[in-house]
């Protein structure tokens, strides 16, 4: 079934009007015509049976039918140290497939990438489109939140109350990720901190510990920053019974 992401109010209307980019996408990418069926999802867990009712020069009208509501899932957030190149885009795309609820790109002591405010807004808009498209392709009915880049400790302190904060760390004192994840308890929100190339500075790890973070490890293998985030998400998804 062809799918289209359309933000919708609550309650959803019986019909939506598509203009601009969404109209272009529906007609020229999805190549739908009047009378064709599709699925519309709102990014908040709802998906609707839908049909193209009419096609105009500037507006496409789509009628909405029966709704499907996604079951609630544990919220897992990723605080990813800003990496070089397009590595973050890989984390966003594949992390969406692996069930992440939110991504927080964070500036750390060893982050090579430095984003000025205007550039950060532009990147965030691009990253948001990436997770929207990934959600469409992997048939998620929700779309992960992508936060504007912020300093690591600022992002960590802004997490919702009750979130268990885990920090990927290779020190001997770190416990296995699976052990710490199980200890968080079923349904408890979890946030995972992943350093950039070169990892986190000890001062950063210690500062996170002072606000309640727990150091965790994925084992003996040395993983690149983008691989570590995805491997950790796969472990947590498996432990929650959603993978394997």
GROMACS elastic network, one bead per residue, 0.5 to 0.9 nm:
[ bonds ]
;  ai    aj funct       b0    kb
    1    37     6  0.80561   500
    1    38     6  0.61180   500
    1    39     6  0.67276   500
    2    30     6  0.73523   500
    2    37     6  0.77846   500
    2    38     6  0.50236   500
    2    39     6  0.61087   500
    2    40     6  0.86734   500
    3    30     6  0.87548   500
    3    38     6  0.57903   500
    3    40     6  0.57595   500
    3    41     6  0.72894   500
    3   136     6  0.62686   500
    3   137     6  0.80497   500
    3   139     6  0.80827   500
    4    22     6  0.83419   500
    4    25     6  0.87475   500
    4    26     6  0.76708   500
    4    30     6  0.89418   500
    4    38     6  0.74867   500
    4    39     6  0.62707   500
    4    41     6  0.63513   500
    4    42     6  0.86666   500
    4   136     6  0.68221   500
    5    22     6  0.85768   500
    5    39     6  0.86240   500
    5    40     6  0.58308   500
    5    41     6  0.50937   500
    5    42     6  0.58387   500
    5    43     6  0.68401   500
    5   132     6  0.72131   500
    5   133     6  0.81936   500
    5   135     6  0.86377   500
    5   136     6  0.68060   500
    5   141     6  0.87066   500
    6    16     6  0.87502   500
    6    18     6  0.86339   500
    6    22     6  0.81680   500
    6    40     6  0.64399   500
    6    41     6  0.61350   500
    6    42     6  0.51534   500
    6    43     6  0.75231   500
    7    41     6  0.76699   500
    7    43     6  0.65512   500
    7    44     6  0.82885   500
    8    11     6  0.80132   500
    8    12     6  0.58474   500
    8    13     6  0.78989   500
    8    16     6  0.85349   500
    8    41     6  0.85193   500
    8    42     6  0.56127   500
    8    43     6  0.85453   500
    8    44     6  0.88595   500
    9    12     6  0.53199   500
    9    13     6  0.76167   500
    9    42     6  0.87172   500
   10    13     6  0.82129   500
   12    15     6  0.83563   500
   12    16     6  0.89286   500
   12    64     6  0.84669   500
   13    16     6  0.68096   500
   13    63     6  0.86594   500
   13    64     6  0.74997   500
   14    62     6  0.87091   500
   14    63     6  0.59181   500
   14    64     6  0.52646   500
   14    65     6  0.72854   500
   15    50     6  0.89340   500
   15    53     6  0.88495   500
   15    61     6  0.67871   500
   15    62     6  0.55726   500
   15    64     6  0.55681   500
   15    65     6  0.89027   500
   16    60     6  0.82787   500
   16    61     6  0.58448   500
   16    62     6  0.53426   500
   16    63     6  0.64289   500
   16    64     6  0.76014   500
   17    23     6  0.86506   500
   17    59     6  0.62471   500
   17    60     6  0.57001   500
   17    62     6  0.64240   500
   17    63     6  0.89179   500
   18    21     6  0.83186   500
   18    22     6  0.57905   500
   18    23     6  0.50719   500
   18    24     6  0.88125   500
   18    26     6  0.86255   500
   18    58     6  0.84420   500
   18    59     6  0.55830   500
   18    60     6  0.50345   500
   18    61     6  0.63510   500
   18    62     6  0.75617   500
   19    22     6  0.58534   500
   19    24     6  0.75960   500
   19    58     6  0.61690   500
   19    59     6  0.50537   500
   19    60     6  0.66713   500
   20    23     6  0.54121   500
   20    24     6  0.62766   500
   20    25     6  0.86674   500
   20    58     6  0.75746   500
   20    59     6  0.81105   500
   21    24     6  0.50523   500
   21    25     6  0.60055   500
   21    26     6  0.85837   500
   22    26     6  0.60753   500
   22    27     6  0.85615   500
   23    26     6  0.52430   500
   23    27     6  0.61865   500
   23    28     6  0.82716   500
   23    58     6  0.77878   500
   23    59     6  0.67674   500
   23    60     6  0.61826   500
   24    27     6  0.53165   500
   24    28     6  0.55180   500
   24    29     6  0.71660   500
   24    30     6  0.89064   500
   25    28     6  0.54768   500
   25    30     6  0.61906   500
   25    31     6  0.79528   500
   26    29     6  0.59573   500
   26    31     6  0.61187   500
   26    32     6  0.59828   500
   26    33     6  0.85824   500
   26    60     6  0.86483   500
   27    30     6  0.59468   500
   27    32     6  0.52536   500
   27    33     6  0.68891   500
   27    55     6  0.87884   500
   27    60     6  0.87823   500
   28    32     6  0.77301   500
   29    32     6  0.82866   500
   32    35     6  0.84538   500
   32    36     6  0.60703   500
   32    37     6  0.82410   500
   32    38     6  0.86030   500
   32    52     6  0.77023   500
   33    36     6  0.56338   500
   33    37     6  0.89956   500
   33    52     6  0.67594   500
   33    53     6  0.88894   500
   33    54     6  0.82791   500
   33    55     6  0.73706   500
   34    37     6  0.89199   500
   34    51     6  0.79686   500
   34    52     6  0.50647   500
   34    53     6  0.57274   500
   34    54     6  0.53982   500
   34    55     6  0.61475   500
   34    60     6  0.88967   500
   35    51     6  0.60491   500
   35    52     6  0.51206   500
   35    53     6  0.58657   500
   35    54     6  0.76426   500
   36    50     6  0.86069   500
   36    51     6  0.56086   500
   36    52     6  0.55131   500
   36    53     6  0.81983   500
   37    49     6  0.76061   500
   37    50     6  0.57982   500
   37    52     6  0.65245   500
   38    48     6  0.85527   500
   38    49     6  0.64890   500
   38    50     6  0.52323   500
   38    51     6  0.58537   500
   38    52     6  0.78145   500
   39    47     6  0.66292   500
   39    48     6  0.56002   500
   39    49     6  0.50054   500
   39    50     6  0.54146   500
   39    51     6  0.80085   500
   39    64     6  0.87492   500
   40    46     6  0.84486   500
   40    47     6  0.55886   500
   40    48     6  0.51492   500
   40    49     6  0.66550   500
   40    50     6  0.63296   500
   40    64     6  0.78339   500
   40   141     6  0.89111   500
   41    44     6  0.79230   500
   41    45     6  0.74177   500
   41    46     6  0.56790   500
   41    48     6  0.61922   500
   41   136     6  0.81877   500
   41   140     6  0.84333   500
   41   141     6  0.55470   500
   41   142     6  0.75858   500
   42    45     6  0.67497   500
   42    46     6  0.57479   500
   42    47     6  0.65168   500
   42    48     6  0.85339   500
   42   141     6  0.68220   500
   42   142     6  0.69244   500
   42   143     6  0.81958   500
   43    46     6  0.70048   500
   43    47     6  0.84412   500
   43   132     6  0.78552   500
   43   135     6  0.81788   500
   43   140     6  0.80619   500
   43   141     6  0.55516   500
   43   144     6  0.79179   500
   44    47     6  0.88844   500
   44    70     6  0.87153   500
   44   141     6  0.66003   500
   44   143     6  0.65874   500
   44   144     6  0.89284   500
   45    68     6  0.82202   500
   45    69     6  0.56887   500
   45    70     6  0.50096   500
   45    71     6  0.78977   500
   45    72     6  0.85363   500
   45   140     6  0.77548   500
   45   143     6  0.80129   500
   46    67     6  0.65813   500
   46    68     6  0.57074   500
   46    70     6  0.63279   500
   46   141     6  0.57141   500
   46   142     6  0.72484   500
   47    66     6  0.83819   500
   47    67     6  0.55488   500
   47    68     6  0.51124   500
   47    69     6  0.65019   500
   47    70     6  0.80795   500
   47   141     6  0.59322   500
   47   142     6  0.88810   500
   48    64     6  0.60633   500
   48    65     6  0.58872   500
   48    66     6  0.55776   500
   48    68     6  0.62606   500
   48    69     6  0.88916   500
   49    63     6  0.85815   500
   49    64     6  0.60177   500
   49    66     6  0.54119   500
   49    67     6  0.64956   500
   49    68     6  0.83868   500
   50    62     6  0.65895   500
   50    63     6  0.55361   500
   50    65     6  0.56309   500
   50    66     6  0.80701   500
   51    61     6  0.87007   500
   51    62     6  0.55692   500
   51    63     6  0.54319   500
   51    64     6  0.68510   500
   51    65     6  0.82167   500
   52    55     6  0.75133   500
   52    60     6  0.73461   500
   52    61     6  0.61879   500
   52    63     6  0.64731   500
   53    60     6  0.76900   500
   53    61     6  0.54530   500
   53    62     6  0.52743   500
   53    63     6  0.61394   500
   54    59     6  0.84359   500
   54    60     6  0.58651   500
   54    61     6  0.52282   500
   54    62     6  0.71861   500
   55    58     6  0.82228   500
   55    59     6  0.64992   500
   55    61     6  0.65176   500
   55    62     6  0.89317   500
   56    59     6  0.50209   500
   56    60     6  0.57066   500
   56    61     6  0.81440   500
   57    60     6  0.80962   500
   64    67     6  0.82882   500
   68   141     6  0.88421   500
   69   141     6  0.79527   500
   70    73     6  0.87012   500
   70   140     6  0.84296   500
   70   141     6  0.65807   500
   70   142     6  0.79905   500
   72    75     6  0.89371   500
   73    76     6  0.89757   500
   73    99     6  0.89076   500
   73   187     6  0.69936   500
   74   101     6  0.83174   500
   74   186     6  0.77866   500
   74   188     6  0.63385   500
   74   189     6  0.58352   500
   74   190     6  0.78643   500
   74   240     6  0.82694   500
   75    99     6  0.85429   500
   75   100     6  0.70613   500
   75   101     6  0.53277   500
   75   102     6  0.78325   500
   75   163     6  0.89480   500
   75   187     6  0.76288   500
   75   188     6  0.74901   500
   75   190     6  0.64226   500
   75   191     6  0.82254   500
   76    99     6  0.76143   500
   76   100     6  0.52325   500
   76   101     6  0.53489   500
   76   102     6  0.68677   500
   76   103     6  0.89991   500
   76   188     6  0.89018   500
   76   189     6  0.59205   500
   76   191     6  0.55963   500
   76   192     6  0.75661   500
   76   233     6  0.82190   500
   76   236     6  0.86221   500
   77   100     6  0.58530   500
   77   101     6  0.55725   500
   77   103     6  0.57341   500
   77   104     6  0.74757   500
   77   144     6  0.89403   500
   77   189     6  0.79921   500
   77   190     6  0.63263   500
   77   192     6  0.62129   500
   77   193     6  0.86697   500
   78    95     6  0.86642   500
   78   100     6  0.71679   500
   78   101     6  0.82439   500
   78   102     6  0.63512   500
   78   104     6  0.60304   500
   78   105     6  0.81389   500
   78   190     6  0.87141   500
   78   191     6  0.57022   500
   78   193     6  0.61489   500
   78   194     6  0.74133   500
   78   229     6  0.75261   500
   78   233     6  0.87218   500
   79   102     6  0.85750   500
   79   103     6  0.60978   500
   79   105     6  0.58790   500
   79   106     6  0.62906   500
   79   152     6  0.77115   500
   79   155     6  0.77189   500
   79   156     6  0.78178   500
   79   191     6  0.69812   500
   79   192     6  0.59104   500
   79   194     6  0.61534   500
   79   195     6  0.83826   500
   80    83     6  0.80401   500
   80    88     6  0.78878   500
   80    91     6  0.85815   500
   80   103     6  0.72716   500
   80   104     6  0.61408   500
   80   106     6  0.58124   500
   80   107     6  0.85705   500
   80   152     6  0.88116   500
   80   192     6  0.81423   500
   80   193     6  0.61088   500
   80   195     6  0.63062   500
   80   196     6  0.71195   500
   80   225     6  0.84103   500
   80   226     6  0.86259   500
   80   229     6  0.76852   500
   81    88     6  0.88699   500
   81   104     6  0.85105   500
   81   105     6  0.59819   500
   81   107     6  0.58854   500
   81   108     6  0.60959   500
   81   110     6  0.84997   500
   81   111     6  0.65992   500
   81   152     6  0.77075   500
   81   193     6  0.77372   500
   81   194     6  0.59585   500
   81   197     6  0.82051   500
   81   199     6  0.83499   500
   81   200     6  0.83206   500
   81   225     6  0.83049   500
   82    87     6  0.88027   500
   82    88     6  0.71073   500
   82   105     6  0.58091   500
   82   106     6  0.57432   500
   82   107     6  0.58878   500
   82   108     6  0.74471   500
   82   111     6  0.57446   500
   82   112     6  0.76090   500
   82   113     6  0.62492   500
   82   114     6  0.82763   500
   82   149     6  0.83487   500
   82   195     6  0.79160   500
   82   196     6  0.57810   500
   82   197     6  0.85789   500
   83    86     6  0.79186   500
   83    87     6  0.62345   500
   83    88     6  0.63263   500
   83   111     6  0.65008   500
   83   112     6  0.70875   500
   83   113     6  0.65876   500
   83   195     6  0.84587   500
   83   196     6  0.51087   500
   83   197     6  0.63188   500
   83   225     6  0.75762   500
   83   226     6  0.81323   500
   84    87     6  0.64536   500
   84    88     6  0.78791   500
   84   111     6  0.81558   500
   84   112     6  0.67722   500
   84   113     6  0.61414   500
   84   196     6  0.82548   500
   84   197     6  0.79294   500
   85    88     6  0.76801   500
   85    89     6  0.87936   500
   85   113     6  0.87036   500
   86    89     6  0.53349   500
   86    90     6  0.67976   500
   87    90     6  0.52165   500
   87    91     6  0.65138   500
   87    92     6  0.88209   500
   87   225     6  0.83510   500
   87   226     6  0.60726   500
   88    92     6  0.61574   500
   88    93     6  0.86088   500
   88   105     6  0.82000   500
   88   127     6  0.86641   500
   88   226     6  0.69699   500
   89    92     6  0.50470   500
   89    93     6  0.61209   500
   89    94     6  0.85024   500
   89   127     6  0.68453   500
   89   130     6  0.73426   500
   89   131     6  0.89232   500
   90    93     6  0.52050   500
   90    94     6  0.59263   500
   90    95     6  0.78036   500
   90   226     6  0.72132   500
   91    94     6  0.54476   500
   91    95     6  0.52674   500
   91    96     6  0.80348   500
   91   226     6  0.58321   500
   91   227     6  0.80529   500
   91   229     6  0.70000   500
   91   230     6  0.66503   500
   92    95     6  0.51060   500
   92    96     6  0.59546   500
   92    97     6  0.86889   500
   92   100     6  0.87373   500
   92   103     6  0.73125   500
   92   127     6  0.73017   500
   92   128     6  0.88659   500
   92   130     6  0.70495   500
   92   131     6  0.61494   500
   92   134     6  0.83613   500
   92   144     6  0.89895   500
   92   146     6  0.86953   500
   93    96     6  0.53610   500
   93    97     6  0.66737   500
   93    98     6  0.89444   500
   93   127     6  0.89262   500
   93   130     6  0.63069   500
   93   131     6  0.58128   500
   93   133     6  0.82908   500
   93   134     6  0.55677   500
   93   135     6  0.84388   500
   94    98     6  0.62646   500
   94    99     6  0.88652   500
   94   131     6  0.89441   500
   94   134     6  0.77390   500
   94   230     6  0.70799   500
   95    99     6  0.63747   500
   95   100     6  0.56441   500
   95   101     6  0.89134   500
   95   103     6  0.87321   500
   95   131     6  0.87412   500
   95   229     6  0.78437   500
   95   230     6  0.60587   500
   95   233     6  0.70539   500
   95   234     6  0.88007   500
   96    99     6  0.52898   500
   96   100     6  0.53963   500
   96   101     6  0.75792   500
   96   102     6  0.86378   500
   96   131     6  0.62621   500
   96   132     6  0.88623   500
   96   134     6  0.63302   500
   96   135     6  0.64772   500
   96   138     6  0.83194   500
   96   140     6  0.85191   500
   96   143     6  0.78921   500
   96   144     6  0.67857   500
   97   100     6  0.76779   500
   97   134     6  0.67747   500
   97   135     6  0.70100   500
   97   137     6  0.86941   500
   97   138     6  0.60355   500
   97   139     6  0.88244   500
   97   140     6  0.80052   500
   98   230     6  0.76246   500
   98   233     6  0.62788   500
   98   234     6  0.63268   500
   98   237     6  0.69952   500
   98   243     6  0.85635   500
   99   140     6  0.85647   500
   99   144     6  0.84449   500
   99   233     6  0.75774   500
   99   234     6  0.86946   500
   99   237     6  0.71770   500
   99   242     6  0.88226   500
  100   103     6  0.74480   500
  100   144     6  0.66020   500
  100   233     6  0.72739   500
  101   142     6  0.84675   500
  101   143     6  0.75187   500
  101   145     6  0.65473   500
  102   143     6  0.85841   500
  102   146     6  0.58595   500
  102   147     6  0.76658   500
  102   191     6  0.89120   500
  103   144     6  0.71390   500
  103   145     6  0.61969   500
  103   147     6  0.62717   500
  104   145     6  0.83912   500
  104   146     6  0.61607   500
  104   147     6  0.50660   500
  104   148     6  0.70789   500
  104   149     6  0.65868   500
  104   150     6  0.77416   500
  104   152     6  0.88898   500
  104   155     6  0.71032   500
  105   146     6  0.79643   500
  105   147     6  0.68720   500
  105   148     6  0.69777   500
  105   150     6  0.68059   500
  105   151     6  0.86353   500
  105   152     6  0.83969   500
  105   155     6  0.86962   500
  106   111     6  0.86497   500
  106   148     6  0.86077   500
  106   149     6  0.53254   500
  106   150     6  0.50598   500
  106   151     6  0.53105   500
  106   153     6  0.86102   500
  106   154     6  0.88214   500
  106   155     6  0.71147   500
  106   195     6  0.88839   500
  107   110     6  0.82191   500
  107   111     6  0.60639   500
  107   112     6  0.89296   500
  107   113     6  0.80556   500
  107   114     6  0.75579   500
  107   115     6  0.88297   500
  107   149     6  0.69430   500
  107   150     6  0.59873   500
  107   152     6  0.56648   500
  107   196     6  0.88746   500
  108   111     6  0.51562   500
  108   112     6  0.87335   500
  108   151     6  0.65217   500
  108   152     6  0.59027   500
  108   153     6  0.88513   500
  108   195     6  0.75488   500
  108   196     6  0.76268   500
  108   200     6  0.71062   500
  108   201     6  0.81549   500
  108   204     6  0.80313   500
  109   112     6  0.85627   500
  109   200     6  0.71331   500
  109   201     6  0.65094   500
  109   204     6  0.79020   500
  110   195     6  0.82090   500
  110   196     6  0.67830   500
  110   197     6  0.73178   500
  110   198     6  0.65793   500
  110   199     6  0.70799   500
  110   200     6  0.67441   500
  110   201     6  0.71312   500
  111   114     6  0.73407   500
  111   195     6  0.83027   500
  111   196     6  0.58829   500
  111   197     6  0.72277   500
  111   198     6  0.83828   500
  111   199     6  0.88120   500
  111   200     6  0.89411   500
  112   196     6  0.83650   500
  112   197     6  0.83189   500
  114   120     6  0.89967   500
  115   118     6  0.80228   500
  115   119     6  0.58117   500
  115   120     6  0.53989   500
  115   123     6  0.88852   500
  115   149     6  0.80417   500
  116   119     6  0.52895   500
  116   120     6  0.59315   500
  116   121     6  0.87045   500
  117   121     6  0.62920   500
  117   122     6  0.87559   500
  117   149     6  0.88711   500
  118   121     6  0.52389   500
  118   122     6  0.64127   500
  118   123     6  0.87364   500
  119   122     6  0.50729   500
  119   123     6  0.61269   500
  119   124     6  0.85271   500
  120   123     6  0.51165   500
  120   124     6  0.60406   500
  120   125     6  0.86376   500
  120   148     6  0.66902   500
  120   149     6  0.64508   500
  121   124     6  0.50709   500
  121   125     6  0.62568   500
  121   126     6  0.87281   500
  121   148     6  0.67623   500
  121   149     6  0.84723   500
  122   125     6  0.52522   500
  122   126     6  0.64143   500
  122   127     6  0.87023   500
  123   126     6  0.50640   500
  123   127     6  0.60414   500
  123   128     6  0.85142   500
  123   148     6  0.84913   500
  124   128     6  0.60209   500
  124   129     6  0.86611   500
  124   146     6  0.69124   500
  124   147     6  0.71447   500
  124   148     6  0.58125   500
  124   149     6  0.77184   500
  125   128     6  0.51428   500
  125   129     6  0.64937   500
  125   130     6  0.88577   500
  125   146     6  0.87620   500
  125   148     6  0.89792   500
  126   129     6  0.52350   500
  126   130     6  0.64386   500
  127   131     6  0.65125   500
  127   132     6  0.86903   500
  127   146     6  0.70119   500
  128   131     6  0.53656   500
  128   132     6  0.62178   500
  128   133     6  0.87018   500
  128   143     6  0.88626   500
  128   144     6  0.83632   500
  128   145     6  0.75467   500
  128   146     6  0.59636   500
  128   147     6  0.88559   500
  129   132     6  0.50001   500
  129   133     6  0.61451   500
  129   134     6  0.85026   500
  130   133     6  0.52848   500
  130   134     6  0.61144   500
  130   135     6  0.86104   500
  131   135     6  0.59825   500
  131   136     6  0.85162   500
  131   143     6  0.65623   500
  131   144     6  0.65637   500
  131   145     6  0.82975   500
  131   146     6  0.81022   500
  132   135     6  0.51900   500
  132   136     6  0.63292   500
  132   137     6  0.87808   500
  132   142     6  0.87407   500
  132   143     6  0.58439   500
  132   144     6  0.78140   500
  133   136     6  0.50424   500
  133   137     6  0.62145   500
  133   138     6  0.86711   500
  133   143     6  0.89816   500
  134   137     6  0.51438   500
  134   138     6  0.61026   500
  134   139     6  0.83560   500
  134   140     6  0.83175   500
  134   143     6  0.85469   500
  135   138     6  0.53310   500
  135   139     6  0.58581   500
  135   141     6  0.70082   500
  135   142     6  0.69987   500
  135   143     6  0.59157   500
  135   144     6  0.81524   500
  136   139     6  0.52573   500
  136   140     6  0.62958   500
  136   141     6  0.76798   500
  136   143     6  0.86047   500
  137   140     6  0.77889   500
  139   142     6  0.89247   500
  140   143     6  0.71627   500
  146   149     6  0.89172   500
  147   150     6  0.81785   500
  147   155     6  0.89789   500
  149   152     6  0.89468   500
  149   155     6  0.85052   500
  150   153     6  0.84541   500
  150   154     6  0.65882   500
  150   155     6  0.60619   500
  151   154     6  0.53236   500
  151   155     6  0.62631   500
  151   156     6  0.87016   500
  152   155     6  0.53230   500
  152   156     6  0.62093   500
  152   157     6  0.87146   500
  152   193     6  0.87422   500
  152   204     6  0.82583   500
  152   208     6  0.89820   500
  153   157     6  0.60477   500
  153   158     6  0.85233   500
  153   204     6  0.80042   500
  153   207     6  0.77767   500
  153   208     6  0.70429   500
  154   157     6  0.53034   500
  154   158     6  0.62867   500
  155   158     6  0.51546   500
  155   159     6  0.66714   500
  156   159     6  0.55866   500
  156   165     6  0.79186   500
  156   191     6  0.84621   500
  156   193     6  0.85893   500
  156   208     6  0.78498   500
  156   211     6  0.86459   500
  157   160     6  0.84502   500
  157   211     6  0.77900   500
  158   161     6  0.85278   500
  159   162     6  0.84977   500
  159   163     6  0.66857   500
  159   165     6  0.89013   500
  159   191     6  0.80917   500
  160   163     6  0.59191   500
  160   189     6  0.84731   500
  161   164     6  0.88838   500
  162   188     6  0.75164   500
  162   189     6  0.70240   500
  162   190     6  0.86962   500
  163   188     6  0.68557   500
  163   190     6  0.52857   500
  163   191     6  0.65996   500
  164   181     6  0.87131   500
  164   184     6  0.66349   500
  164   188     6  0.73144   500
  164   189     6  0.62462   500
  164   191     6  0.61440   500
  164   192     6  0.85369   500
  164   212     6  0.81365   500
  164   213     6  0.72170   500
  164   214     6  0.82831   500
  165   189     6  0.88165   500
  165   190     6  0.59884   500
  165   192     6  0.61081   500
  165   193     6  0.75313   500
  165   208     6  0.84864   500
  165   211     6  0.89277   500
  165   212     6  0.70543   500
  165   214     6  0.63891   500
  165   215     6  0.87667   500
  166   177     6  0.81645   500
  166   180     6  0.78670   500
  166   181     6  0.84026   500
  166   190     6  0.73312   500
  166   191     6  0.61067   500
  166   193     6  0.61816   500
  166   213     6  0.55215   500
  166   215     6  0.58583   500
  166   216     6  0.63502   500
  167   174     6  0.88965   500
  167   191     6  0.84247   500
  167   192     6  0.57669   500
  167   194     6  0.65757   500
  167   195     6  0.86004   500
  167   205     6  0.75164   500
  167   208     6  0.80641   500
  167   209     6  0.88340   500
  167   213     6  0.66405   500
  167   214     6  0.60409   500
  167   216     6  0.57478   500
  167   217     6  0.81730   500
  168   174     6  0.82488   500
  168   177     6  0.81094   500
  168   192     6  0.71844   500
  168   193     6  0.60794   500
  168   194     6  0.56707   500
  168   195     6  0.75551   500
  168   199     6  0.89281   500
  168   200     6  0.89573   500
  168   214     6  0.87687   500
  168   215     6  0.60374   500
  168   216     6  0.50583   500
  168   217     6  0.55400   500
  168   218     6  0.75763   500
  168   228     6  0.83056   500
  168   229     6  0.88058   500
  168   232     6  0.88040   500
  169   172     6  0.87816   500
  169   173     6  0.88812   500
  169   174     6  0.63870   500
  169   194     6  0.83481   500
  169   195     6  0.86579   500
  169   199     6  0.81446   500
  169   200     6  0.80558   500
  169   205     6  0.80999   500
  169   215     6  0.57244   500
  169   216     6  0.56927   500
  169   217     6  0.55869   500
  169   218     6  0.85167   500
  170   173     6  0.81431   500
  170   174     6  0.64815   500
  170   215     6  0.83163   500
  170   216     6  0.75446   500
  170   217     6  0.57875   500
  170   218     6  0.82556   500
  170   219     6  0.80766   500
  170   220     6  0.83621   500
  171   174     6  0.56000   500
  171   215     6  0.82266   500
  171   216     6  0.87106   500
  171   217     6  0.81461   500
  172   175     6  0.81043   500
  173   215     6  0.74856   500
  173   216     6  0.84107   500
  174   177     6  0.86251   500
  174   214     6  0.77880   500
  174   217     6  0.57736   500
  175   178     6  0.84650   500
  175   179     6  0.69111   500
  175   180     6  0.68553   500
  175   214     6  0.83340   500
  175   215     6  0.65424   500
  175   217     6  0.59085   500
  175   218     6  0.87192   500
  176   179     6  0.53652   500
  176   180     6  0.65624   500
  176   181     6  0.86821   500
  176   215     6  0.87386   500
  176   216     6  0.54221   500
  176   218     6  0.61032   500
  176   219     6  0.69246   500
  177   180     6  0.52883   500
  177   181     6  0.59840   500
  177   182     6  0.85736   500
  177   215     6  0.84906   500
  177   216     6  0.50143   500
  177   217     6  0.54608   500
  177   218     6  0.59085   500
  177   219     6  0.85388   500
  177   232     6  0.76041   500
  177   235     6  0.80550   500
  177   236     6  0.82493   500
  178   181     6  0.50662   500
  178   182     6  0.61120   500
  178   183     6  0.85342   500
  178   216     6  0.86124   500
  178   217     6  0.88497   500
  178   218     6  0.83218   500
  178   235     6  0.70952   500
  178   236     6  0.71379   500
  178   239     6  0.74556   500
  179   182     6  0.53505   500
  179   183     6  0.62472   500
  179   184     6  0.88861   500
  179   216     6  0.86836   500
  180   183     6  0.50321   500
  180   184     6  0.64292   500
  180   214     6  0.78645   500
  180   215     6  0.87231   500
  180   216     6  0.70842   500
  181   184     6  0.52920   500
  181   185     6  0.74246   500
  181   190     6  0.79220   500
  181   236     6  0.70560   500
  181   239     6  0.81902   500
  182   185     6  0.57423   500
  182   186     6  0.75172   500
  182   236     6  0.89519   500
  182   239     6  0.77403   500
  182   240     6  0.89679   500
  183   186     6  0.86537   500
  184   187     6  0.83717   500
  184   188     6  0.61608   500
  184   189     6  0.82611   500
  184   190     6  0.77672   500
  185   188     6  0.57794   500
  186   189     6  0.88973   500
  186   240     6  0.79683   500
  187   190     6  0.88549   500
  187   240     6  0.87450   500
  192   229     6  0.81276   500
  192   232     6  0.83597   500
  192   233     6  0.88288   500
  193   229     6  0.84629   500
  194   199     6  0.75948   500
  194   200     6  0.79115   500
  194   225     6  0.68817   500
  194   226     6  0.86546   500
  194   228     6  0.74071   500
  194   229     6  0.63613   500
  195   198     6  0.73474   500
  195   201     6  0.86774   500
  195   225     6  0.66039   500
  196   199     6  0.52322   500
  196   200     6  0.70507   500
  196   224     6  0.86336   500
  196   225     6  0.57235   500
  196   226     6  0.83910   500
  197   200     6  0.85728   500
  197   224     6  0.72170   500
  197   225     6  0.60110   500
  198   201     6  0.85315   500
  198   225     6  0.84998   500
  199   225     6  0.77859   500
  200   203     6  0.81588   500
  200   204     6  0.62995   500
  200   205     6  0.66367   500
  201   204     6  0.52572   500
  201   205     6  0.65222   500
  201   206     6  0.87561   500
  202   205     6  0.50358   500
  202   206     6  0.60669   500
  202   207     6  0.84850   500
  203   206     6  0.51335   500
  203   207     6  0.60975   500
  203   208     6  0.86499   500
  204   207     6  0.50152   500
  204   208     6  0.61784   500
  204   209     6  0.85440   500
  205   208     6  0.51797   500
  205   209     6  0.62308   500
  205   210     6  0.88291   500
  205   213     6  0.84714   500
  205   215     6  0.80103   500
  206   210     6  0.64128   500
  206   213     6  0.89501   500
  207   210     6  0.51636   500
  207   211     6  0.69043   500
  207   213     6  0.87701   500
  208   211     6  0.53643   500
  208   212     6  0.66396   500
  208   213     6  0.53740   500
  208   214     6  0.81447   500
  209   212     6  0.51096   500
  209   214     6  0.63544   500
  209   215     6  0.78503   500
  210   213     6  0.71398   500
  217   220     6  0.82741   500
  218   221     6  0.74397   500
  218   222     6  0.88911   500
  218   223     6  0.89742   500
  218   228     6  0.79493   500
  218   231     6  0.81306   500
  218   232     6  0.71216   500
  218   235     6  0.89496   500
  219   222     6  0.82511   500
  222   228     6  0.85290   500
  223   226     6  0.80354   500
  223   227     6  0.58103   500
  223   228     6  0.54014   500
  223   231     6  0.88318   500
  224   227     6  0.51623   500
  224   228     6  0.59807   500
  224   229     6  0.87609   500
  225   228     6  0.51864   500
  225   229     6  0.65087   500
  225   230     6  0.89205   500
  226   229     6  0.55055   500
  226   230     6  0.65743   500
  226   231     6  0.87404   500
  227   230     6  0.52822   500
  227   231     6  0.59500   500
  227   232     6  0.84747   500
  228   231     6  0.51289   500
  228   232     6  0.60478   500
  228   233     6  0.85682   500
  229   232     6  0.52878   500
  229   233     6  0.62918   500
  229   234     6  0.87628   500
  230   233     6  0.50565   500
  230   234     6  0.61940   500
  230   235     6  0.86937   500
  231   234     6  0.51051   500
  231   235     6  0.63150   500
  231   236     6  0.87851   500
  232   235     6  0.51074   500
  232   236     6  0.62874   500
  232   237     6  0.85694   500
  233   236     6  0.51630   500
  233   237     6  0.60070   500
  233   238     6  0.84795   500
  234   237     6  0.50892   500
  234   238     6  0.60791   500
  234   239     6  0.86087   500
  234   243     6  0.73369   500
  235   238     6  0.51629   500
  235   239     6  0.62448   500
  235   240     6  0.87371   500
  235   243     6  0.84999   500
  236   239     6  0.50513   500
  236   240     6  0.62377   500
  236   241     6  0.87278   500
  236   242     6  0.88199   500
  236   243     6  0.88486   500
  237   240     6  0.51455   500
  237   241     6  0.64288   500
  237   242     6  0.53046   500
  237   243     6  0.56237   500
  237   244     6  0.86758   500
  238   241     6  0.51109   500
  238   242     6  0.55494   500
  238   244     6  0.59436   500
  239   242     6  0.75463   500
  239   243     6  0.78872   500
  240   243     6  0.78192   500
  241   244     6  0.73061   500
